[in-house]
Amino acid sequence: MPLEATMIIIDNSEYMRNGDYQPTRFDAQKDAVTTVFQAKVDSNPENLVGLMTMAGKGPEVLATNTKDLGHILGALHTAASRVGGLADIPTAISVSQLALKHRQNKNLRQRVVVFIGSPLSGPGSDEASLVKLAKKLKKNSVNVDVVAFGEGADETQSSTLKAFVDSVSQGDNSHLVVVPPGPILISEVLNSSPILAGDRGIPDEVLAESTGGAAGGAAGGFEFGVDPSLDPELAMVRRTFHDIVTLAAHFNPTGPSNVNGRRASSSSCRGPSFRILSINVCSCPYLHAISPHRSCRRFIDD
């Protein structure tokens, strides 16, 4: 497992109030931050993680070199009260490099994880300046992972971020993951991405097969948003739920219905019954798409 000191940079700009990621961009980002923190400290007992913001009155380090989740949660709470302004991404990355440079254990490799959910604006945010910054980070052996969502997932902006990641990467040690808006959580995408592959002990060849060699994407384009080779249990649960809904909808295409202007009673059930992975499903056309048998008094003998 990698031995690293990681600085997580979160986006606390005004754009984090948007609700295109549930419940808001900032809350979805908070969940992803705790996922990254837990993966880092679980992979090696000597790993350290810090947290800083990139907007508000300016980039600010809120927690440095800690293994305590409470410190990170406290820093996230502080950041939540300072949402506003515009993100200064180049300055934040430069500050994070200085914070990592002064780590006590010099044996820890340096890594920066940047969450970007707002437009690239301001001085030093153009592609040429970011590539120049990337070469400086590469010279100082700083690895950078970028998680782009919101405006960061825009095609034009993601291409600029890809150029930055390609310039800083040395031996495929830096990655870009783009998370488009939708029902999939940012943390779920990260769990099946190259960013946490090394911390979770996933072999490179397995990850390459599951992602098709892509540097990142929304869960690698897998059915139901989960790579079954990385999280088979979650993939099975989502597939089972999908199958249940599909079969129930087949027997009950119109949903709940009324008979002669009245909702059918439970005793009037006439639909066939079936069992999927020990989950009883009633296809009665007078009930909702999925109904436990006890609701319509039809049972299946075990």
Secondary structure as GFF3:
##gff-version 3
##sequence-region A 1 302
A	DSSP	beta_strand	4	10	.	.	.	ID=ss1
A	DSSP	three_ten_helix	14	17	.	.	.	ID=ss2
A	DSSP	alpha_helix	25	43	.	.	.	ID=ss3
A	DSSP	beta_strand	48	53	.	.	.	ID=ss4
A	DSSP	beta_strand	60	66	.	.	.	ID=ss5
A	DSSP	alpha_helix	69	80	.	.	.	ID=ss6
A	DSSP	alpha_helix	89	101	.	.	.	ID=ss7
A	DSSP	beta_strand	109	116	.	.	.	ID=ss8
A	DSSP	alpha_helix	127	139	.	.	.	ID=ss9
A	DSSP	beta_strand	142	149	.	.	.	ID=ss10
A	DSSP	three_ten_helix	150	153	.	.	.	ID=ss11
A	DSSP	alpha_helix	155	168	.	.	.	ID=ss12
A	DSSP	beta_strand	175	179	.	.	.	ID=ss13
A	DSSP	alpha_helix	186	191	.	.	.	ID=ss14
A	DSSP	alpha_helix	204	211	.	.	.	ID=ss15
A	DSSP	three_ten_helix	219	221	.	.	.	ID=ss16
A	DSSP	three_ten_helix	223	225	.	.	.	ID=ss17
A	DSSP	alpha_helix	232	251	.	.	.	ID=ss18
A	DSSP	beta_strand	258	259	.	.	.	ID=ss19
A	DSSP	beta_strand	262	263	.	.	.	ID=ss20
A	DSSP	three_ten_helix	266	268	.	.	.	ID=ss21
A	DSSP	beta_strand	273	276	.	.	.	ID=ss22
A	DSSP	beta_strand	279	282	.	.	.	ID=ss23
A	DSSP	alpha_helix	293	296	.	.	.	ID=ss24
###
